[in-house]
Amino acid sequence: MAQTKTETTKRSPRTLAGTASANDGARAQVLAHYEAAIRLLQEGKYERAHAAFDKMLSAGPGDLADRIRMYINACLQQMAQKGKANFSSCEEHYDYAVSLLNDGLYEDAREQFNAILKTNDKADYAFYGLAVLASMTGDSHTCLEHLTEAIRRNPQNRIQARADSDFQDMADDPRFTELLYPEV
């Protein structure tokens, strides 16, 4: 019986856009840029993703053009919506700002809290939110300023702050303790 020699064939790697040829370095580079642009989109960096997709559309391969156009439209829609949120109440706007804060989008949360204060300068809860933000970002001086203002406008904020775990980094600061537990 004769033995046959089997040949192993090397398979080309698969990517999001299909199979890449090992010899096609330009195609691999385009796919790397494509995947990087998608990551930017997923991270919420819509302006940068839009620019990357636009650049690819003019110089990229035709087989990706439809997908690139779809992602460009998604970027444009997200950029149009950013900053144009309509809230039916102040509480809804505050909840949105807190959700941004909880997601770690500190600058966006700061913008929303400040927008609340522009429409309602008596919004003690916006000062409280800014105090929480400052505490979470390690800015103790600003935290104390905003918390003092929140308590001045609504003394119930003092009681809320005592139990709020978001102020845990401030617990060792004697100024914070004095603000929450004043001597009468």
N, C-alpha and C positions, 0 to 999 in steps of 0.2 A: 504494500500500500504506500502510495506516495504522499508525502506531507506537503501541504500548500502553505505558502508563506502569506500571512495576512498583513495587509498594510493598514497602518493607523492613519486616519485622516485628521488633520488639525481643523477644528471648527472655529469659525469666526465668532468673535464675541457679539452678543446681542445688546442693543441699547434701546432707549425709549423710541427712537426713530427707526429702528430696524437693525439689520445686521451690518456691522462695520467691517470693511475689508482691512486686513492687517497692513496692506501696502498703501492704503489711502490715508495718509497723514493729515491732509487738508480736511477731509470729511470728519476725521476724529476730532480735529480742532473745532470745527463748526458744531459738532454734537456736544462738545464740552462747553462751548459758549451758550448753546441752547439750554443745557441743563443748569448752568449757572444763572441764566435769566429766569428760569422757572423757580429756582431757589429764592431769588430776589422777590419774585411775585408772592411766593408762599410766606416770606418773612414780612410782607406788607410794605416793601420798599418799591412802591408802584412807579414812581418817577424813574428810578434807576432801571427797573425791569422794562419799562416802556422804551427807554433809550436803547437798551440792549437789543430788544426785539426789533425795533425800528432799523437799527444798524444791520441786523441779520437779514431782515426782509429785503434790503437793497442789495446785499452781497451774498445772501445765503442760498442754499440749494432749493430748487423749485419744489421738491417733494415735501418740504417742511413749510412752504409758504402758507397753506391754509391754516395750519396749527399756529403759526406765528401771528397771522392776522387775528385769529381767535384770542390769543393771549394779549395782543395789543388792545383789542376791544375791552377785554377784562380789566386791563390796567387803566384805560381811559374811564371806564365806568367807576372804578374804585376811586380814582383821583377826583372825579366829579362829585362823588358822594361825600368825600372827606371834608369835614367842616360844614356840611350842609344838613346835618341831622336836625330833624324837626321833632320837638318834644311837646307832648300834650300837657305836661305839667312840670313844675320845678322839681318835684320828686323824681320824675322820670329822668330829667337831665342830671340830677345828682346821682341817681343809680347808674347812669351811663358813665359818669366821671369815676365813680367808685370801681366799676368793672374795669375801666382802663388802668386804674391804680393797681387792682388785684392782678392784672395781666402783666404788670411791670412796665407799662407804657407811661412812665412818669411825666414826661413833657406834655403828652397829649392830655393826661389827667389834669395837670396844672392849668393848661389852656381852658379846659372845660370848667374847672372850679372858678377861674377868673372870669369866664363868660357868664357864669351864674351871678357873680358879684356885680358885673356890669349891668345886668338886667334887674337885680334886686340887691342893693347895697346893704340891706338888713338881713341877708341870708347867713345866719350864724352857722348853719350846717356846712356852708362852703368854706368858711374860715376853719371849721373843725376838720374838713377834708384836707385843706392845705396844711394843717398842723400834722395830720397823720402822714401825709406825703413827705413833709420835712423830716419827720421822725424816721420814716423808712429809708430816706436817703442820707441820713446822718447829719442833718443840718439842725442842731439843737437850738441855736439862737432863733432861727426862723420858726421852728416848731413852737417855741415858747411864745413868740409874738402872736402867731395865729391862734394858738390855744387860748391865750389871754383874751384876745378879742372875741373869740367864740363864747367864752365863759361870761364876758362882760355883757354880751348881747343876749345870752340865754344861760342862766346859772345851772340849768340841768345838764349842760355839757360837762361840768365839773364831775358830776356823778358818773356820767357815761365814760369819761376819760379814765376814771379810777379803775374800771373793769376792762378797759380796751387793751387787748394784747398787742395792738399795733404800736403802743407806746412803751413796750418793754425795754427798748434801748435807752429810754429817757429815765427809767426808774431810779437809777443811781445819781441822777442830777438833783442836787438839793433845791435848785430853783423850781424844778418840776414838782417835787414833793411839796414845797411851800405853796405852789399855785393850787395843787389839788387838795391839800389839807391845811388851809390857812388857820392861824390861831385867831380865835374870836375874842 
